[in-house]
Amino acid sequence: MDSFPEDLWAMVLARLPLKIFTGFKLVCKQWKSIIETSFFRDLFISVHQNSASSSWSLMFNDRIFPEIVAHYQCDIWGLEQSLGSCIESFLTNKSHKDKNRLAKVEAYSDAGLILIHEESIVSPYYVANPISRECIKISLDPLHKEFETRKCVWQWGIATRTENGVLLDYKVVLTNRFLLNTTKLSCLIYSSQTGLCSQETFDLPSFSIYSCFRSPVSLNGSLYWLASNTKNHEAVLSIDLYDGSTRCRFTPFPDLEITIKYPRACTPCQGFLMYMNIVGGATKKICLWRLQSEGWQQISKISIGFILADYLPLTINPFDAETAYFWSMEQQHLLYFNLHNGKSVIHSQLTRLERRGHDHFMVPISDPRAMISLHCHHIGTSQANFIQFVLPRWLYRIPNTVRRV
């Protein structure tokens, strides 16, 4: 092995899936040294640039049966099971010493990290990568008085900052899920750079918020919540955790004056926050918008007729803005809808399995090396209760926390 030049090893290793790299530090120091270079990262991304997508899952917010849709077995990561199964295995392995300790996921990030809470006397929190199984305990004490009260229902989020393939730091954010007629938003923010918590208050722009927040979407260093005001006008509330200028935005949805079919919900796709819905009366159209710095930009609008009459929206493919997924509860069919040309494909020949007493479907897709699975326990609920967990196209290592006092 020592006779092989490092550039030759890099060419060989770049053709392996990322899951293999998670154990390299235990196998060979030379390999570990190679994969941690920027040259190797650029080479890996170049080799896999034609791969259709990375692994991703659509999760349900109640965290009991969390996974709704799962896409895996793709070339980039090489996972043989869904992200939900990887997380479940990781949590089970982590808490096997204390069977009475329940661990659950509180938040997901766009860098492949999750926030874990263990319900115990100490009640610790962890930031972890469920694939590499890196895990770091974080300290949220002492909590500020406002955040110690049990009168509030807390909502967690985790934002990350990356640069040139390196995860520089992350921030864990705690907010009150219920905001009642207020113009202020108080957050408890933990920073991995300092290892400390601080309380920050943001002025809510435009008008007062009267809302029950859903789990936030983590994207490009910002967190995005669904919110509404006292007039029940829905909007996206966003906070940029790394921009020192205008950090808090309130962006009303673009179809407030139009009849819509589904409850509003957003999803990340190709680095942007996307919003999809069916609008109109007799002549229905499916519309797709992308959130830009200046507001919503409509990128497609297609007449659909009756093709989606019996289908519920699931999500948009996070790596392909033209592909949306819908599910028919009555017919038990999965539908792929092309948001660019209006064409659709119905998958009716599904392999039915059973997991934990609930239906579980395996779906063949265009890439023979990939797989989509469906867990139908919660599909009938609102899309607003779903959140995507997407693995990036590169393996980010969790930065070490340096506590400064």
Salt bridges, closest charged atoms under 4 A:
GLU36 OE2 - LYS32 NZ 2.85
ASP42 OD1 - ARG41 NH2 3.47
ASP62 OD2 - HIS378 NE2 3.23
GLU67 OE1 - HIS375 NE2 3.43
ASP75 OD2 - ARG369 NH1 2.85
GLU88 OE1 - ARG355 NH2 2.45
GLU88 OE2 - ARG356 NH2 1.96
ASP98 OD2 - ARG101 NE 3.76
GLU106 OE2 - LYS104 NZ 3.68
GLU106 OE2 - HIS117 ND1 3.57
GLU118 OE2 - LYS94 NZ 2.97
GLU118 OE1 - ARG101 NH1 2.99
GLU119 OE2 - LYS104 NZ 3.39
GLU134 OE1 - ARG397 NH1 4.00
ASP169 OD1 - ARG161 NH2 2.59
GLU200 OE1 - ARG247 NH1 3.22
ASP203 OD1 - LYS184 NZ 2.29
GLU234 OE1 - ARG264 NH1 2.69
ASP255 OD1 - ARG264 NE 2.97
ASP359 OD2 - ARG352 NH1 2.85
ASP367 OD1 - ARG369 NE 3.26
